[in-house]
Amino acid sequence: MPAYKPADKGLLDIIGQYRLNFESDAFARQNIAALPDTWRAYTAQIRSMNKTVKALDRYDDFATMKIPPRLYRENTEGPIAYGIHYDHAVHGDEDVVLNHQHSAAHTFLQKLRGFGLLADVVGSGKTYEACTVLSELAARGVISTMLLIVPRHVYDEWVRVLEIRFGLGKDILYQYPHFFDKDGNPLSDVKQPNFEELVERCPDGFARPKRPIIVATEDFLLWQAAMNECLYDVIVMDEAHHMCEEDENGYSPTLYQLSKLTAIKKKADKPYCLLLTATPHSGDLDKMFRLWYFIRCQGGSPEEFAKEPKRRASYHEEHKYYTETICRGATSVRDFINRMLLRFFLGELYVGDFSKFYESEYGRSFDGFAELAEGEKIVAIEKYLEQCDDRLYEKASQFVADAYHNDVLRSIMIRNPKSTAGAMGRIKTKTPHNIFFFPAKKTTGNVTLPSIFAKEQLTLHIDNLADPEGKGIVTVDGKPTYLADYLENRGNRKFTHGQLLFYNEVWKALGLTDESFTVTFDSHTTLRRRGALTGFYSEQFRAMSDSVKLNFYPMTKMDAESIFKAKLDYTVRLLRQHKNERVLIFFDYDKKPPRGEASVAERVEDALRKMPEFASRILENTVKKLDDEFRDKEGAILVAKQAGITEGRNLQSCAIVINFEVTPDPVAMEQRIGRVFRLGQKSNVTIYSLANMCDLEGYVLMYYTRIGLIESNSGDATIIAGAINNNMVSVRCEKCGRVKLYSRENYEVAKRNPEELMCRALDMCRLENPEGTMMTEINVYDFRCTECGNTFVRSTEGYECLSMDRGIMCNSGRGGDRMVYCNKACAMLHCQQFMPGGEYEHCGALALYKKGITDPIELRERCNRCENKCPPRCRYGEGPEAIQSCSTCRNSTCQPVPPMKLVFNEKWEAPCPICVAEGRRRGGKLVPVVARTFSSYVQALWNFHFDENAFCDNLRAEAKKVATIRDILDNDKMREGER
Amino acid sequence: MRIEINGADYKEAFSSAQELIKSGLVRGALECAVLSDGSIKHGDDVFVYVEQIQEYAASQSRMTMTSEGASWFEGFRRRARGEATELEEDGTQKWKQFITALADAYHKKYFLSAFRKTNDGDGKAQLDEYQNFAQNIMTTLFDITPVTLAPVSERDIDDEDIYGLSLCLQIGNGMGELIPVLGTVYIKRYGKDFTLMTGFEAEALEHSLELTDDDALSEEEVVDSALVSALLDAFEHYTKDEDNHLAESLYFTETVDHDAVKTCLDATAIANMNLQCRSVQILGISNIKWKPHAYDVYDGPERIFRIHSSISGGITLFCLGCDTKEPIIDNNILVYIDKNGKRRDITVRPEEAGLGIDASTLDAIRASDVIASHYIPVGSYCKQKVRGGLCTKKRCRQNLIELAINNDDEKAFFCADCPNPEIVYTDKTGAHFTRLLTYVPTEGAMVSTAETKLCTSCERPFRSDGKATMCSFCSKFNHDEAVENYKKYREILPVTLRLFSGKGEKLCLEDDEILLFRLGDNKYIFHKFSLRERGYIQNPKKTTKS
């Protein structure tokens, strides 16, 4: 007999890796029937049959799905058509429950055994996946009660899908009363239901609800305590990532309450629990730990979700394992990707080539690489990644993507790769159509094409760049033609690229330069965004996908009103173009109109209503069943006036979206597109985005286009794009106020070369030191009090007043000054003496201020000319001294904080004025709150005065990075045997 | 009733049921048959496997979307209406019951199966091969070279007696539905003792059984029910054992079971890595007996180890120097405890230099008890000098007697059969460490020092129960004889001492060793064998207690 050599197969790899705890009565010896009298010969037949019978011994009720997808099809025989309507346009060759949904439900049951997280991408139909699981559990007879915890905006949809589409039965779900309206406002006089009527006490001692219950997530924490003592055989929680939300003490009330429910389920041996989310994290891996722990520790114990000190050692041990082993020490997805790239290129296989590159690129020995700061290493790796060959790039991408998707995400969740879950993407397409409004000295003119665009130099006349086709109308040899078609016919090989370069020529011909992007904020401040055209826009256009359609709209006047009119004009044109189609119009809901004025959305709706051809098409935002109304009305136009319409709606009957304004929040943008580009959409979708190239929206739209947010389901890249950006560093020259921004990595590199941090912009910067003034780190973000929790918020105009809802403090945001103070005019506005009936009610300066004139010189001049005999301390003035007397004056009505000045220290901390005003013995301090989202980050950047080219540089770098991340993460392949 | 079974996952189960019934092995145990179209008839039910999911859907009438909703939610609807919720049993439930009954019938009939095998090949022909193996092992692990081998008579070789328990376990990680997995544990019998084989050994064994040819199979044998009962006792004990040995021995023969456990573990908190087993069922027990060729290993004239091939072709090495029944190497697997107290399994490759073990592991193994306790130089433990040096003989650690000295501060080791009385004193009660004994003259024997005291009279050790202060020599004497003795030996005392000793009684007690003079309250000892330097007899010496 040959000597045994252990096999390499993995059957032995778990030996010694775990403990097996047998329950006390696990081995029931009495169940062994009387022993046979003889040992039977172990024949070849028995040996073979022992193997055969294993298939019977191993019978697993969860191994297969009992309900074939077609059984979910709609039955129209009764008064209510239960089931899912089959529509070839939606389902194609698949059945009403799509293959990826059925497969996800199967894996959930077979592998996760009915407890875990379903986390397919947005629009893949997770609700259907969950309802399929519920149906399968019901078919096995293992559940008789259920609890659905779902966000309010998808509440009705859940009721409809489960009761009608999956046939639970009309009005079978008990809808727990709401304590909030749809906008999150508390409702008064809401009564808790009668517990005794809702619940029955069963012989096994558990209290069970008589009907399956659905409760809004918002109401879940407010339902009566007795409901937490009930047994729910299965719990479904939608948008489960909200469970991770904590208060400042790290307390997560939803998780705490849910873990109480799971503790009862454990006792009753009813383990089923489905958590659903498309965004298990928001780019912050550290935060995802809560979800991880809940799943890995099977619901945990309630105390583990209570306040920090109560948590057990196992919690901390798990956290350590999660952070160090699963996340490789990274706290964010971006950080994780960086670390994995480092690991890849510093690995045995590739370190040789990388070290050669490093030494030649930096002229330094690779021996010192290990000593570099992490950021510096990343910069070097990014450079290498840019120039390495495609094969290596792909390998690195696969390595990182595999670790991210399979090690981090799929360790706790069912998550189909985007390619399989995004069934919509296989059936229908979406086309972004970007319309850029740009400043031009003229809108038509002659342009000479260099020979690279054609065989010989050509001179064209530009007639109309903003034609509806987006191709640009020009006249060649006296004959009008589309520029794009003309170039195509000329046989240009790189048409799009060439076209864009050509547009560059066109822009020049129309008088557009980098200087055109200069923005004037007030009479004193001019903001120049250097490199906006030649640096930022040109680069993004060049890197843009061919499938993105572009249209350019030259304008000779770029004031807000002109832009509004041009956009409205374009919108009208689009609405006419899509006259029989449903159209959705979105806006930037964070932009608030001045008090008393109509919002842009309201103005657009008003304008359209006045046009007879559209008046009948416009749908009221206020209708109760908006989704149904929209679906039923052909050619309907929905001007979405509230942000609420952008989430949780099923508006797939519409295939045309117009972004009248472009939101700077990528997640919100994806949500908007997700309303129409989702399962059930029967047509290809077109998304028109109208953007002013001189405004933030132009830059942001370009950024979205670059990272493929609109064009494809960028999935996690969107989350990353919209997530934390706390790795940005802003520096400022104390002399001239010039500000420059760096990524954390680039800043680490810059610190090694102080030359780069020296400002020499103006003579004053070189006064003390001919080398220049060293730029120092500043803070650009919001502040929060450590004690009272009040925030000191930075809006687009500057820091908002702590007392009044619309006041903006002086000096705020100007180059990151450390002192901000109240505006004297604002203080006068809230002074009893200047109010109607007050002694100085007829103040001329204040009258001007009320009219919107904020220029201090004008206000001071008017004050000087005033005949009121008010004391000097009450007269209009500038600077912090002007409000000194107001801060102690009894006539001030500012509450709780009187007019004041706020001085931040070196760490950007200051005593909290609210704590001081309210006389708290232990006053808190305002500390910076780092921008957590792309939206807040980009706005902070945008609002920085004295910007030269920092904004463009940073956004360009950010776009490039996120585009790379998207490329990398797109390599999502499930490991063999995973499904 | 026609019951359709659908789904690729059930295909294997259906085919297995067909095969099992066709084999005839469950005939008489369960009434069932495979019909000509491949369907299975059991009682009134006919089970049909349907390949295509569409066909299944079309023909399944029990589950459907009715005008009231989905049939599978009927229970919820009834409950909401306050009606009874018992639902009609569906076909898959019957299928589940059938296959459970079928598998039970098979397992009940073939619960015990035996496999017997004697050595194969020519023992003498294998001698050279084993000589090389043994030499390699002895040199690498014990620094013994050279060794010689001699074949062992067949009647002196014990069978390897192994029991394989096929188990079905319902396991889970605390949440989620339990999952059934099939595994095997192998238990080896050594006399009356049972020892779990590790998963690694189990895999090797399974591998060898796979290679077994049909000729090696045995006939039926009568069951020793007491032995099987003891085996089940041992298994039950292992299920309650807190040391987790069963998990280390559980071997999953098929990937599907291994992967199921792995998936469970992957979803388990790292802090505990605990799996729960709610039920474990023994599906069958197989007994494997194997009589191998065996060879004794000699170091010079001394027979020290026995080496033989195990059933799976590996090498098994026993120590002959101690009573340990468990092998040092079992089927090429060497189990040792590392310096951190963690159990390690190493595969030994006797045909490779250094046994195929890397140097650092080898150092750890040699330092561990599994090697360091066998056939070691006695002098490495026993620090008593023999002829000016340490003892160079070799013994197993188990054969050394360990003794604590000075309240465990010091330990002494010695061989029970040590020929040096200055080291070991042997009497009818056994071997004693001489250093810890005291000669008691009244008994003429060596007594544990701890049990002795010094006599307050003659100042010699005596065995004391704790209260007595004088030895029997001094306390229980014949008065007349003592008077006579005094007369006999008084000349030994100086004249002046006799003249000025007062009026007290004068006595002399005698034994083989001393003369004890009592002059009033004063006592003088005269050692019979003590001499002056120049050969004169020493004068009697006054005792300190006088």
Interface residues (C-beta under 8 A of the other chain):
Chain A: M1 P2 A3 Y4 K5 P6 A7 K9 G10 L11 L12 D13 I14 I15 G16 Q17 Y18 R19 L20 N21 F22 E23 S24 A26 F27 A28 R29 N31 I32 A33 L35 P36 D37 T38 W39 R40 A41 Y42 T43 A44 Q45 I46 R47 M49 N50 T52 V53 K54 A55 L56 D57 R58 Y59 D60 D61 F62 A63 T64 M65 K66 I67 P68 P69 R70 L71 Y72 R73 E74 N75 E77 G78 P79 I80 Y82 G83 L109 K111 L112 R113 G114 F115 G116 S135 A138 A139 G141 V142 S144 M146 E163 F166 G167 L168 G169 K170 I172 K210 R211 P212 T262 K266 P271 Y272 C273 Y293 I295 R296 C297 Q298 G299 A313 S314 Y315 E317 E318 Y321 T325 S411 I412 G977
Chain B: N6 G7 A8 D9 Y10 E12 A13 S15 S16 A17 E19 L20 S23 L25 I53 Q54 Y56 A57 Q60 M63 T64 M65 T66 S67 E68 G69 A70 W72 F73 G75 F76 R77 R79 A80 G82 T85 L87 D90 T92 K96 I99 T100 L102 A103 Y106 H107 K108 K109 Y110 F111 L112 S113 A114 F115 D120 S166 C168 I171 G172 N173 G174 M175 G176 E177 L178 I179 P180 V181 L182 T198 G199 F200 E203 A204 H207 S208 L209 L211 D214 L217 S218 E219 E220 E221 V222 V223 S225 V228 L232 F235 E236 T239 K240 N244 L246 A247 E248 L250 Y251 F252 T253 E254 T255 V256 D257 H258 D259 V261 K262 T263 L265 D266 A267 T268 A269 I270 A271 N272 M273 N274 L275 Q276 C277 R278 S279 V280 Q281 I282 L283 G284 S286 N287 S309 S312 G313 G314 I315 N331 N332 R343 T347 R349 E351
